[in-house]
Amino acid sequence: MYTIQDLYDLDHTLAKDYLSQFTYPWEALKGIKDMILALGETLGDDYEEVSEHVWVHKTATVYPSAYLGAPCIIGPETEVRHGAFIRGSALVGANCVIGNSVELKNVILFDHVQTPHYNYVGDSILGYFSHMGAGSITSNVKSDKQLVVVHDGTEKMETGIKKFGAMLGDHVEVGCNAVCNPGTVIGRNSNVYPTSCVRGVVPANSIYKNSGEIIEKK
């Protein structure tokens, strides 16, 4: 339930060909920077390279106070609001919202993703129409600095990487002030309650209330 095919409709990202190479989404994290650099050179006239290795679609809105670090791509009709901080290695799709005081780093955001208020999203992939409520974040490094392991009940999946935030499937809703701990994977169409502390795998079509309490959506 946590492969790329399980989580994402790849027709809604410029990273389709790149992601298709992998089985699990976290396998794609190490190469996001190089993927963006290569992809940027292929973009057509609808994109403007506003600074070195920073490509912004001509229909996107970027507030003057926002910071766009290289490399990054900002898709059509996307809005990057006041005080947003894109540190780099960020592929942001079409019709997205990157809100005030939001920080992005080493991420792929599919089309129609919203991170509108005070979000930190690092070393993560957010699926089509996923949404992070105000103040919700992805925690991407374990406190003991060990390699991240994905937990699915009693099953453990070694990732071999130190920095891994969250994989949000298509149409995932994360409530306000929730924390997605390192190695979180949330299946399609699932909801996370506000202020939750999430870890491990949340099945598709579920509601995550708190640790040990996940119910099926009806």
Secondary structure, 3 states (H helix, E strand, C coil): CCCHHHHCCHHHCCCHHHHCCCCCHHHHHHHHHHHHHHHHCCCCCCEEEEECCEEEECCCEECCCCEECCCEEECCCCEECCCCEEEEEEEECCCCEEEECCEEEEEEECCCCEEEECCEEEEEEECCCCEECCCCEECCECCCCCCCEEEECCEEEECCCCECCEEECCCCEECCCCEECCCEEECCCCEECCCCEECCEECCCEEEEECCEEEECC
